[in-house]
Amino acid sequence: MCESLYLSLTTLYRELRKENTSLKELINHLRLTEAAVLLSGTKLSVGAIANEVGFGSSSYFCKIFKQSFNCTPVEYRRMIN
């Protein structure tokens, strides 16, 4: 990741600290953003989407998704469509 951003690991962590976030939170945000796109644009199951975006557990994915979007992935899909 650091190579892609042309940053050293120290600089990456310093910038994340400035934004009051962690690397895990940033990665989860990116994964959830991609999951939202897949939920609105495909017919894939929630479990398949969880795996596609890098979550090993669909229950953990649903928990984190609900914390971020204030609804479950299924509810999100219904609202979008």
Backbone as JSON Lines, residues from 0, in Angstrom:
{"i":0,"aa":"M","n":[0.84,-1.19,0.0],"ca":[0.0,0.0,0.0],"c":[0.88,1.25,0.0]}
{"i":1,"aa":"C","n":[1.91,1.24,0.8],"ca":[2.79,2.41,0.88],"c":[3.44,2.7,-0.47]}
{"i":2,"aa":"E","n":[3.84,1.65,-1.18],"ca":[4.45,1.85,-2.49],"c":[3.47,2.49,-3.46]}
{"i":3,"aa":"S","n":[2.22,2.06,-3.42],"ca":[1.2,2.63,-4.31],"c":[0.96,4.1,-4.02]}
{"i":4,"aa":"L","n":[1.07,4.48,-2.75],"ca":[0.85,5.87,-2.36],"c":[2.13,6.71,-2.37]}
{"i":5,"aa":"Y","n":[3.26,6.05,-2.63],"ca":[4.56,6.71,-2.61],"c":[4.83,7.35,-1.25]}
{"i":6,"aa":"L","n":[4.51,6.6,-0.19],"ca":[4.75,7.06,1.18],"c":[5.52,6.0,1.94]}
{"i":7,"aa":"S","n":[6.27,6.45,2.92],"ca":[6.87,5.49,3.84],"c":[5.81,5.06,4.85]}
{"i":8,"aa":"L","n":[6.04,3.96,5.51],"ca":[5.09,3.48,6.5],"c":[4.9,4.51,7.61]}
{"i":9,"aa":"T","n":[5.98,5.13,8.03],"ca":[5.92,6.15,9.08],"c":[5.04,7.33,8.64]}
{"i":10,"aa":"T","n":[5.23,7.78,7.42],"ca":[4.45,8.91,6.91],"c":[2.97,8.53,6.8]}
{"i":11,"aa":"L","n":[2.7,7.33,6.34],"ca":[1.31,6.88,6.24],"c":[0.63,6.92,7.61]}
{"i":12,"aa":"Y","n":[1.27,6.34,8.61],"ca":[0.69,6.36,9.95],"c":[0.56,7.77,10.51]}
{"i":13,"aa":"R","n":[1.5,8.64,10.21],"ca":[1.43,10.03,10.67],"c":[0.23,10.72,10.05]}
{"i":14,"aa":"E","n":[0.02,10.52,8.75],"ca":[-1.12,11.14,8.07],"c":[-2.44,10.59,8.58]}
{"i":15,"aa":"L","n":[-2.49,9.29,8.85],"ca":[-3.71,8.7,9.4],"c":[-4.0,9.25,10.79]}
{"i":16,"aa":"R","n":[-2.96,9.44,11.59],"ca":[-3.14,9.99,12.93],"c":[-3.69,11.41,12.85]}
{"i":17,"aa":"K","n":[-3.24,12.19,11.87],"ca":[-3.76,13.55,11.69],"c":[-5.26,13.52,11.41]}
{"i":18,"aa":"E","n":[-5.71,12.5,10.7],"ca":[-7.12,12.37,10.34],"c":[-7.93,11.63,11.41]}
{"i":19,"aa":"N","n":[-7.29,11.3,12.53],"ca":[-7.95,10.58,13.62],"c":[-8.53,9.24,13.18]}
{"i":20,"aa":"T","n":[-7.79,8.51,12.38],"ca":[-8.23,7.21,11.91],"c":[-7.07,6.23,11.95]}
{"i":21,"aa":"S","n":[-7.38,4.98,11.73],"ca":[-6.34,3.95,11.71],"c":[-6.33,3.3,10.33]}
{"i":22,"aa":"L","n":[-5.29,2.54,10.08],"ca":[-5.19,1.83,8.82],"c":[-6.35,0.84,8.66]}
{"i":23,"aa":"K","n":[-6.71,0.18,9.74],"ca":[-7.83,-0.77,9.7],"c":[-9.13,-0.06,9.34]}
{"i":24,"aa":"E","n":[-9.38,1.1,9.93],"ca":[-10.59,1.86,9.63],"c":[-10.6,2.32,8.17]}
{"i":25,"aa":"L","n":[-9.45,2.74,7.67],"ca":[-9.35,3.17,6.28],"c":[-9.64,2.01,5.34]}
{"i":26,"aa":"I","n":[-9.04,0.87,5.6],"ca":[-9.26,-0.31,4.75],"c":[-10.72,-0.75,4.82]}
{"i":27,"aa":"N","n":[-11.3,-0.76,6.01],"ca":[-12.72,-1.13,6.13],"c":[-13.6,-0.16,5.36]}
{"i":28,"aa":"H","n":[-13.28,1.13,5.43],"ca":[-14.05,2.13,4.69],"c":[-14.0,1.85,3.18]}
{"i":29,"aa":"L","n":[-12.82,1.55,2.67],"ca":[-12.67,1.25,1.25],"c":[-13.44,-0.02,0.88]}
{"i":30,"aa":"R","n":[-13.35,-1.04,1.73],"ca":[-14.07,-2.29,1.48],"c":[-15.58,-2.07,1.49]}
{"i":31,"aa":"L","n":[-16.06,-1.29,2.46],"ca":[-17.49,-1.05,2.56],"c":[-18.01,-0.2,1.41]}
{"i":32,"aa":"T","n":[-17.21,0.73,0.94],"ca":[-17.59,1.53,-0.21],"c":[-17.75,0.64,-1.44]}
{"i":33,"aa":"E","n":[-16.81,-0.26,-1.63],"ca":[-16.9,-1.2,-2.76],"c":[-18.09,-2.13,-2.58]}
{"i":34,"aa":"A","n":[-18.34,-2.56,-1.35],"ca":[-19.49,-3.44,-1.08],"c":[-20.79,-2.73,-1.42]}
{"i":35,"aa":"A","n":[-20.91,-1.45,-1.1],"ca":[-22.12,-0.69,-1.42],"c":[-22.34,-0.63,-2.92]}
{"i":36,"aa":"V","n":[-21.26,-0.47,-3.67],"ca":[-21.36,-0.45,-5.14],"c":[-21.85,-1.82,-5.63]}
{"i":37,"aa":"L","n":[-21.29,-2.89,-5.08],"ca":[-21.7,-4.23,-5.5],"c":[-23.14,-4.53,-5.09]}
{"i":38,"aa":"L","n":[-23.54,-4.06,-3.93],"ca":[-24.93,-4.29,-3.49],"c":[-25.93,-3.6,-4.41]}
{"i":39,"aa":"S","n":[-25.56,-2.42,-4.89],"ca":[-26.49,-1.68,-5.74],"c":[-26.42,-2.1,-7.2]}
{"i":40,"aa":"G","n":[-25.3,-2.69,-7.62],"ca":[-25.13,-2.98,-9.04],"c":[-25.12,-4.43,-9.43]}
{"i":41,"aa":"T","n":[-25.2,-5.35,-8.48],"ca":[-25.16,-6.77,-8.8],"c":[-26.24,-7.51,-8.03]}
{"i":42,"aa":"K","n":[-26.41,-8.75,-8.38],"ca":[-27.34,-9.64,-7.68],"c":[-26.59,-10.63,-6.78]}
{"i":43,"aa":"L","n":[-25.3,-10.38,-6.55],"ca":[-24.51,-11.28,-5.71],"c":[-25.09,-11.34,-4.3]}
{"i":44,"aa":"S","n":[-24.94,-12.48,-3.66],"ca":[-25.4,-12.62,-2.28],"c":[-24.52,-11.78,-1.35]}
{"i":45,"aa":"V","n":[-25.03,-11.5,-0.18],"ca":[-24.27,-10.72,0.8],"c":[-22.98,-11.45,1.17]}
{"i":46,"aa":"G","n":[-23.05,-12.76,1.33],"ca":[-21.86,-13.54,1.65],"c":[-20.82,-13.47,0.55]}
{"i":47,"aa":"A","n":[-21.26,-13.52,-0.71],"ca":[-20.34,-13.43,-1.84],"c":[-19.69,-12.04,-1.89]}
{"i":48,"aa":"I","n":[-20.47,-11.03,-1.62],"ca":[-19.94,-9.66,-1.62],"c":[-18.94,-9.49,-0.49]}
{"i":49,"aa":"A","n":[-19.25,-10.03,0.69],"ca":[-18.33,-9.96,1.83],"c":[-16.98,-10.58,1.45]}
{"i":50,"aa":"N","n":[-17.02,-11.74,0.81],"ca":[-15.78,-12.39,0.37],"c":[-15.08,-11.58,-0.71]}
{"i":51,"aa":"E","n":[-15.84,-11.04,-1.64],"ca":[-15.29,-10.29,-2.76],"c":[-14.5,-9.06,-2.29]}
{"i":52,"aa":"V","n":[-15.0,-8.39,-1.25],"ca":[-14.33,-7.17,-0.79],"c":[-13.31,-7.43,0.32]}
{"i":53,"aa":"G","n":[-13.15,-8.7,0.71],"ca":[-12.05,-9.03,1.61],"c":[-12.42,-9.34,3.05]}
{"i":54,"aa":"F","n":[-13.69,-9.5,3.36],"ca":[-14.08,-9.9,4.71],"c":[-14.16,-11.41,4.77]}
{"i":55,"aa":"G","n":[-13.53,-12.01,5.75],"ca":[-13.53,-13.46,5.9],"c":[-14.83,-14.0,6.47]}
{"i":56,"aa":"S","n":[-15.57,-13.15,7.16],"ca":[-16.79,-13.56,7.82],"c":[-17.94,-12.65,7.38]}
{"i":57,"aa":"S","n":[-19.02,-13.25,6.9],"ca":[-20.15,-12.42,6.47],"c":[-20.85,-11.78,7.66]}
{"i":58,"aa":"S","n":[-20.81,-12.43,8.83],"ca":[-21.44,-11.83,10.01],"c":[-20.67,-10.59,10.45]}
{"i":59,"aa":"Y","n":[-19.34,-10.64,10.41],"ca":[-18.53,-9.47,10.75],"c":[-18.77,-8.37,9.72]}
{"i":60,"aa":"F","n":[-18.86,-8.75,8.45],"ca":[-19.14,-7.79,7.39],"c":[-20.47,-7.08,7.66]}
{"i":61,"aa":"C","n":[-21.51,-7.83,7.99],"ca":[-22.82,-7.24,8.26],"c":[-22.77,-6.3,9.46]}
{"i":62,"aa":"K","n":[-22.03,-6.69,10.49],"ca":[-21.9,-5.86,11.69],"c":[-21.23,-4.52,11.36]}
{"i":63,"aa":"I","n":[-20.12,-4.57,10.65],"ca":[-19.38,-3.36,10.28],"c":[-20.19,-2.51,9.3]}
{"i":64,"aa":"F","n":[-20.87,-3.16,8.36],"ca":[-21.7,-2.44,7.39],"c":[-22.79,-1.67,8.12]}
{"i":65,"aa":"K","n":[-23.44,-2.32,9.07],"ca":[-24.53,-1.66,9.81],"c":[-24.01,-0.49,10.62]}
{"i":66,"aa":"Q","n":[-22.82,-0.61,11.2],"ca":[-22.23,0.49,11.95],"c":[-21.97,1.7,11.05]}
{"i":67,"aa":"S","n":[-21.57,1.44,9.81],"ca":[-21.23,2.52,8.89],"c":[-22.44,3.13,8.19]}
{"i":68,"aa":"F","n":[-23.38,2.29,7.77],"ca":[-24.51,2.76,6.96],"c":[-25.83,2.81,7.72]}
{"i":69,"aa":"N","n":[-25.82,2.42,8.98],"ca":[-27.03,2.42,9.82],"c":[-28.15,1.54,9.25]}
{"i":70,"aa":"C","n":[-27.79,0.55,8.48],"ca":[-28.75,-0.45,7.99],"c":[-27.95,-1.69,7.57]}
{"i":71,"aa":"T","n":[-28.64,-2.8,7.48],"ca":[-27.96,-4.03,7.06],"c":[-27.72,-3.98,5.56]}
{"i":72,"aa":"P","n":[-26.84,-4.84,5.04],"ca":[-26.63,-4.87,3.59],"c":[-27.91,-5.16,2.81]}
{"i":73,"aa":"V","n":[-28.76,-6.05,3.33],"ca":[-30.02,-6.37,2.65],"c":[-30.94,-5.15,2.63]}
{"i":74,"aa":"E","n":[-31.04,-4.44,3.73],"ca":[-31.85,-3.22,3.79],"c":[-31.3,-2.17,2.83]}
{"i":75,"aa":"Y","n":[-29.97,-2.05,2.78],"ca":[-29.34,-1.1,1.86],"c":[-29.7,-1.42,0.42]}
{"i":76,"aa":"R","n":[-29.62,-2.68,0.06],"ca":[-29.96,-3.1,-1.3],"c":[-31.41,-2.76,-1.63]}
{"i":77,"aa":"R","n":[-32.31,-2.99,-0.68],"ca":[-33.73,-2.67,-0.9],"c":[-33.93,-1.17,-1.09]}
{"i":78,"aa":"M","n":[-33.25,-0.36,-0.28],"ca":[-33.39,1.1,-0.38],"c":[-32.87,1.62,-1.72]}
{"i":79,"aa":"I","n":[-31.76,1.08,-2.18],"ca":[-31.14,1.54,-3.42],"c":[-31.98,1.14,-4.63]}
{"i":80,"aa":"N","n":[-32.49,-0.08,-4.59],"ca":[-33.28,-0.58,-5.73],"c":[-34.71,-0.3,-5.46]}
